[in-house]
């Protein structure tokens, strides 16, 4: 199933393929402060529909995850990193997807984010 999403102002938009079966509520300092609910997908299932240059990145702690956001409105759209098995992953912020019923998605809680 194709999902679409964007930041608040629309400068950053994307499509992602897959079925949302659960979300992760990470309690690392970054995720806790921004309130993201994350859905992990292989990175090749995420396709920007706006220019890559319109995204900003932030890294912290071990600097292995690129936290991607809109520099205009500040909304976090997704993260990019590498799974321990070696393949690229995207952690999509479910709160920025269009038409998703967040109450219908089981949420798992995790202490610290690991792709």
N, C-alpha and C positions, 0 to 999 in steps of 0.2 A: 504494500500500500504506500502511495506517495503522500508525504506530509509536506506542508509549506510552513515557513516561519520567517520572522523578521524582527528587527529591533523596533523600538517605539516609533522612530521617525521614518523608518523604511529605507534608510541608507544602506543597511546590511540586510539582505534577504537570501534565502536558500531553499532548497528542496532536499528531502531525505527519504530514502526508501526503507521500508521495514514495518513490522508490526510491533506496536508498543505493548509489551507484556508486563513491564514493571518499571519503576523509577528508583533512583538512588538518592537519598537525602544524606549527603556527606556532611560531617560536622567539623571539617577542617576550618581554619579561621576564614579562608576565602569564601567557601560555600555557605558557611553559617551566616556570614554577614550579608551576602547577596540573596540568599534564600532560593537558590536554584534547585530544581528537581532534575536529575540527570538521567538520560537514556543513552546507553552505550551502543554504538554501531560501528562496523568497519568503516574506516575513513572514506573509502571509495563509494559509499552509499550517500555521502553528503556532497551536494553540488551547490556552490554559490551561484546565485542568479544576479548578483551585483559584483562589481569589480573587487578582486582580492585587495587592491590598494585602499579600499574603503574600510577595511578592518584594522583594528588596533590589537595589540597583544600585551599581555602581562604575564610574567613568570615570578614565582617566589619559591621558597623552601629549597628543593633540589633542582629547580629550573628545568624540569623535564616535561612539564605540561604547559602548552601555550593556551592561556585563558583568553579567548577571542571576544571582542566587544566592539560596539560602535563608538567611535571617538566623538560623535556629535551628540547623541542622547545618553550614552553611557551604558546601554543595556547589554548584558552578557548573553551572547547567542549560543556559544558552544566552546568546548575545549578540544585541543588536539594533543595527542600523545602516542606512545607506543605501548602496546600490550606486553606483558612479561614474555609472551611467546614470540614477540618480535614483529607483529604486524601493526600498522598504523590504525588508530582508533579515533573516533570522535565522540565526545560526551555532549550530547545535545541538551540544551536547557528546555525542558518540556513546557515551561511557562511562556515561551515565545512562539509556540506552534499554533497555527490557526485551527479553531474548532475542536480542540482536544478537551475531553471531559476529565479533568485531573482527579476528580473524586472517584472515578471508575478505575483508576490505575493503582495497583498495590505499590506501596512505598516501602523500600528497605532502608534501614539506617546503617551507616558505616562510619567508623571513626578513622578519618583520613582517606584521601582519594588515591586509589591505585588503578591505573588502567591495566 
